[in-house]
């Protein structure tokens, strides 16, 4: 009996260890994808440009390679909108993938926008606004999370969407919620990632618990003892720019009264400047932040 108990204990420890190791993304591919998408060759990925289209095609191929299903032709949810600033119609597209849940028909939607602002005013001789943190960081993280949940089936169904047109007024997010492949009431949560690759204080914000207080205990338990430190806030109505509730694509979900958690960092000196380049991200912080988001996503999937 004692030998059987020892064998059981050893197997339990091995299973526990392998489970904890599995809850981690691949650092090299994460950083490689961020560096690739924020390279000069994409010229800032502005919606409606050839370079934005190239970024979209790359994401389509990545979704295919991961093995995600989709609800749109060639993974692309096409949309268009009128740009007041450019005084023309602009064509955009979201890239959507799907993993069926094991126990629930309810859906968690995980989002990150892949567009940025393109070519702009030159600063120190550089006019390419690469958008490494904003938001190649969220886009590369989205690919990593999609791969994880494809290999480790979640309880809830999950839809992964790389959104276009965020920098032009959350256009892709609004197109998504207005043409969602399921009834909106099936969505239990939107997890949005936008700017997650650098913070000198090693803090990552989870904004949205003011609107969804039942989510806070789940996030607190999942992030306990983790680095970076998960911080709550930036979601109090009436606080102006300190309220991030509509500052990124989760705003389109909030408008539809869909719960959200937005993972992001506070603004830094390179925000919306040509200096938001891969060389200025913090690789270790970024890797740790994505793994923290993964831990939170796993906990939310299990507890909701």
N, C-alpha and C positions, 0 to 999 in steps of 0.2 A: 504493500500500500504506500509505504514511504517513497519507494522508487517511482511509482506511478505519479505521486504528488509532485515529486521533483521534476519529472518530465513535463507535467502539466504546467508547472511554474515556469520552467525554461521556455516552453512554447509560448506562454502568455507574455513573457518578457520580450521574446523575439518579435511577436506580433505587435506589441506596444511600441517597440523601437522602430520597426519597419513602418508603422503607421505615422509616427512622428517625423521620420525622414521623408516620407512621401508628401507631407504637407509643406513642400518647398518647390519653387520654380527653378528652372535652369538659368543660372546667372549669365552664362555666355550668350545664349540666344536672346535673352532679355536685353542685354546691353548692345548686342550686334544689331537688333531690330531698331532700337532707339537711335543708334548712331547712323544707321542707313537712312531712316526716314527724315532725320534732321540734317542730312548732308546738303551741301550747296546745290547738288544736281536737282533737288526737288524745289529749289527757289521759293521756299516758304509755303508750298502746298495750298496756295490760295484757291478757294472754290471757283470753278469755272475755267481753270487754267489747264494746260496740257500736263504740267507737273503734278497737279492735284489728281488728274486722271491716272497718271502713272502710279501714284501712291495707292489709289483705289485698286488698281489692277493687282498690285503687290499684295494687298490685304485679301483680295478675293482668292488668290493662289494660296495664301497662308491658311485661310479658312478651309479650302479644299484639302490641303495637306493634313490639317488636323483631323479632318473627317467629319466636320460639322454638317448637319442637314441645314436646309434653308427653306424659306417660304416665298422667295422671290427668284425670278429668272436670273441665273448666274450670280446669285447671292446679292444682287444690287436692287435696292429700293430707290427707283428714280423719282426725282421731284424737281420742280422749278419754282422760281420766285422772282419778283421784280426788285432790282436793286435801285433804290432812290439815289444813292450816291453815284453809281455808275450809269444810271438812267437806261438800264437795259435788263432784259430777261436773262437770268442765269440758271444753268442746268447743274444740278448736283445729284449725288447719290450716296445713300447709306449702304454699308456692307453688313449683312445680317446672317447670323448662324444660330443653330438651335441644337440643344441637347435635351432629350426627353427625360423627365424625372422618373424615379423609381416608385414613388409612392403618392405623388400629388399631381393634380392637373393644374394647380396654381403655378404662377410663373414669377421668377426673379429675372429682371432685365438688367444686364450689366452693360454699361455704356462708357465710351470715351471718344472724343472728337479727334479726327485725324487732320483736319484742315488747320491752316494758320493764316497769317495776314499777307504773305507773299513778299514782293519787292516794295520797299518804301524809302523814305528819306535816308540818305547815307549818313552814317555816324562813324567817324574815324575811318572813312573810306569804304565802309561796308554797307551795302544796301539790301542784303538778303536777310530777311527775318526768319531764321531757321526754325524757331519754335521747338527747341529740344525739350525743354520742360513743358512748354505749352504748345502742343500736347502730344508730342511724340512719346513722352514718358507714359501717359495714360494709354496710348494706343499699343505700345509694346507690352504693357502690363495686361491689357485686354487679351492679346494673343496668348500670353502665358497662362492666364486664368482659364481661357477657353480650352487650351490643351489639357490643363489639369482636370477640369470637370468632364471632359470627353473621356479621359482615362479613369476617372473616379466618379462614377455616376452619382449625381446629386439626388436628393429626395424630391425637390421641386424641379420642374422643368426650368431650363435657363435659356434665355435668348441673349446673345452677345451681339452688340451693334456698334460698329465703328462709324460714328456720325460725321456727316459733312455739314458745312455751313454754320458752325457754331459762332464763328467770329463775325458773321453777318446777321446775328440776331436769333440764334438757336433754330435756324431754319430746318436742319435735318432732324432735330429732336421733335419739333412740331409736326413735321411730315410723318414721323414714325408714329406718334400717338394718334394722329388723324387717319392713319391707314395701317393700324396695327392688325396683325394676322389673327388675333383672338379678341374676344370681348375685353375691354379695359378692366372690367371688374375681376378678371382672372389674375391680374398683376398684384402680387402682394408687396413688391418692393422694387425700386430702382436703385441700383448701386452705380454711382457715377464717379469716374476718376478723371481729374483734370489738374495737372501740375503736381507731381508727386516725387520728383527726383532730386530735390535739394532743400535743405533747411539747416542753418548753422546751429540751431538749438536742438536738432534731432527731434522735432515735433511734427506729427502728422495730424491734421484736423479731420474729425468726422462731424460734419455739419448736417443738421437736420433732426436732431433728437428733440429740439424744442417742439417741432411739429409732430414728432413720433416718439413720445417719451418711453413707450414700451420697448423700444429698440435699444435704449441706453444700457440697461443691465446686461443684455446679451453681449454688447460690444465691450463693456467694462470687463466682463469675465474673460472674454476671448483675448483681450489685450493686456491683461494683468501680467506684470513682470516683463513685458516685451519692450524691445527697442526697435524703432523709435517710439517715443511716448505718444499714445493716442490722446488727443485733446478734443474736448467738446466745446461748441460755441459757434460764433459767427452765424447765428440763425435767429436772432431776436428781432422781431418786427419793429419798425420805427427807428432803427439805428443806422439808417443810411447805407453808406458803402461798407460798413462793418457787417451788414447782413448779406450773407452769400446765398440766400435762398433761391435767387433767380439769376445768379452770376454765371451759371454754366447750364449744361443741357438738362440737369435735373429740374430746372425751372419749368420746363414743359410738362413734366410729370406732376409737379406741384400744382400747376394750373388745372390739372384734371383730378386733383385730390388723391393722387397716388403717392403712398409713402416713399420717401427717398432717404438715402445717406450719401453725402458727397464727401469723398476723400480728396484732400488737397492741402497744399502748404500756403502760407501767407506770401504775399508778393515780395519779390527780391529785386535788386537793382537792374537785372537783365530782363525783367518782364516787358514784353512787347518791344524789345530792342534787338538789333542784329546780334548782340552779344549773347542771346539765349541760344548758345551752341553746345554741342556735345561735350566739349572740353571743360565747360563750366558746371556740368552736373556733378553730383557726388555719388559715385558708383555704389559704394557700400551702403550709404543711406538709402539709395533707390532700391537696391536689392532687398534690404531689410523692410522697407516700406511696402513693397509688393507682397512679400511674404506675410506681413502683418494684415494687409487687406485680404489676402487669401484665407488666413485664419479667421478673420471676421466673417468673410463670406461663407465659410464652412459652418461656423456657429449659427449664423442667421438661417442658413438652409436647414439646419437640424432643429432649430428652436421654433421657427415660425409655423 
